[in-house]
Amino acid sequence: MGMSQDNLRGFFLALLSSGFIGASFIIKKKGLRRAAAVSGVRAGYGGYAYLLEPLWWLGMVTMIVGEVANFVAYAFAPAILVTPLGALSIICCLGSLHVEGEVKSARGFRMRYVYL
């Protein structure tokens, strides 16, 4: 017994959505870093230079496309199929660790990671 055409469409839309959302975090992170390098003020400290950064806007558009694809996936497939695939965006987002080079733990301690 195979999946229906609608379920397959929803499945692929959910996978596509996760890829777009995960990639958007990486793109926005690079845009934020570029804006901070140009202006000297990070967004977390009140800087607004990222709003003029095309890379950050590309990340926002990528996220919007991913969210729309996720929304449409629910029209084709049941939530029990689409929702777990949304967790894949977290795995895609882990690529942003390569952008940062270090991770802040929940307590604020910085941890360096080592490539194996």
Residue, then its C-alpha position, 0 to 999 in steps of 0.5 A: m500500500g503506497m502513499s497517495q499523491d497528496n501525501l507525497r506532495g505534502f511530504f516533499l513540501a515539508l522536506l523542502s520547507s525544512g531545507f529553506i528554513g534551516a538555510s535561512f538561519i545560516i544566511k541571516k547569520k552571515g548577513l548579521r555578521r557582515a552588517a556588524a563588521v561594517s557598522g561596528v555595532r551588533a544587532g544585539y546591542g542596538g545596531y540596525a545596520y542589518l536592515l540594509e544588508p541584502l544577505w540578511w534580507l535574502g535569509m528573510v525571504t528564504m525563511i518566508v518561502g520555507e514557512v509558506a511551503n510548510f503551511v501548504a504541506y499541511a493542506f496536502a498531508p496530515a499533521i502526523l506526517v508533516t510535523p516531524l519533518g519540521a524538525l529537520s530544519i533544526i538539523c539544517c540549522l546546525g550548519s550555522l555552527h560552522v559560521e560561528g565557530e563556537v556555541k554559547s551554552a544555556r548558562g552563557f559559557r562559551m564552548r569551542y567545538v572541534y571538527l573530527 
